Amino acid sequence: MVMSGGGSDDPRESTGETTVVIDWSFQNHSKALLRKGRHAGSSFRRAILDEADLTEGDFSKCDFRRASMYGADLMKSAFDEADFRGADLRKARLNLSNFRNCQFKGADLRGIRGKYAIWQGSDWWNATIDEGLEKTLAKKWPRPSDE
């Protein structure tokens, strides 16, 4: 995280937190430490982030298409409007995270912990998902046609 002041209307600026856009596309960053990172708008397309720590961060509008995130810790992070199409999120920890308006078509969400995450507007039903989690999400965040 980069600490700096600025003349922005962004509320994060007043706390000294600024966004650092990174491009880790097509790179291996297994077990990377991005805890509390502010990386909105970054690209992690086809990156290997297995067992990476992305807790308590801002990854809004990031590109995670076809990324490998096996066993990654994404708890308490914001992924609003992120693209996870084709991503491997098996055994990832997603509880208490925000996945508002995310794309999950073709993603693998088997074995995840994420029933306490916010899935509003996301197409979780287009992903491969465990039956138990599917039932929970269908009750709390139903498909638009099911409402």
N, C-alpha and C positions, 0 to 999 in steps of 0.2 A: 504494500500500500504506500502510495506517495502522499506525503503530507505537504500541503501548500495552501495558501490563501488564494482568494480570487474574487472577481467581481460578478460572479454568477448568481442567479436566483435559485440555484439548486440548494435545497436545505442541507445536503451533505457537506457543502462547502463550509457552512458555519461550524461544523464539527471537525473540520480539517481533513475530511475524506474526499479525495477526488478520484475520478474514474481513470483507470489506466487500461487502454485498449491494447490487447495483445493478439498476435496471430501465431497459434501453435498448430496450425493445420498440417496434417501429414507428418507429425512429429511424435516421438515417443517420450512421454513425460510420466511414466509409471511412478506411483507413490509421490507425485508432486505435492507440494504444500502451498495451497492457495487460500488458506484459512483467512477469513475476514477480508478477502480481496474484493476490490471494486473494479470489475472487468466487464461492465455492460457494453454490449456491442462487439465483443471479441469473437474471434473465430477459432474453434476447436475442431473443425471439420476433419474427420477421419483420424483424429489424434488418439493416441493410446494414453488413457488416463486411469488405468487400472489401479485400484486401491489409493487413488489420490484423495486428498483432504480439501474439499471445497466448502467447508462448513461456514455458516454465518456470513456468506458473501453475497454480492450483487452480480448476477450473471444474466440480467435481463437482456433480451434481444440478441442472445449469443447463438452461434451456429455450432451445434453439436452433431450435425448429420454424420451418420455412420461412424461415430466415435466409439471407442471401446472404453467403457467406464465400469468394468466388472469390479464389484466390491468397493466402489468409490463411496465416500461419505459426503453427502450433499445436504445434510440436515441444517435446518434453520436458514436456508439460503433463498434468494429470490431468483426465479428463472422465468419471469413473466415474458411472454411472447418469444420464448426460445424455441429453436428447431431441433428436435431429437429424432427426426425421421431416420429409421434404420440403425439407430444407436443400440449398443449392447449395454444395458443397465442391470444385468443380472446381479442379484445379491447386493445391490446398492442400497444405501440407507437414505431414504427420502423424507422421513418423518419431519413434520413441522416446517416444511418448505412450501414455497408458493410456485405453482405451475399454472398460472393464469394464462389462458389463450395460447398454450403451447401445442406443437404438432408432434404426434407420436406414431404416425403411420409406419408400420414395419419395425418399430422398436421392440426390443426384448426386455420385458419388465418382470420376468419370472424370478421369484425368490426375494423380491424387494420388500422393504418395510416402508410403507407410504400411506397407510390408511388415515393418518392424521395430517396429511399434507392437504393443501388447497389445490384442487384440480379444476376450478371454475373455467369453463370455456375451452378446455383442452380435450382433444380427441383420444383419450386413453383407451377407448374401445377398439381402436385401430391397431393396437399393439398386442403382442403376445403377452398374456398375463395369467397369473394363477387364479383358479376358480374362486377361492376365498376372497381375495382382494377385489376381484371383479364384482362379486355380490355386494361388497361394502361400498365400492365406488358407484355402482349402479343405483344404490339407494340415496347416496348423498349428492352425487354429481351425475345425474342421468343424462342419457343421450338426448339431444334436442327433440327427437321424434317421440321419446318416451314420456315427455312432460305432460 
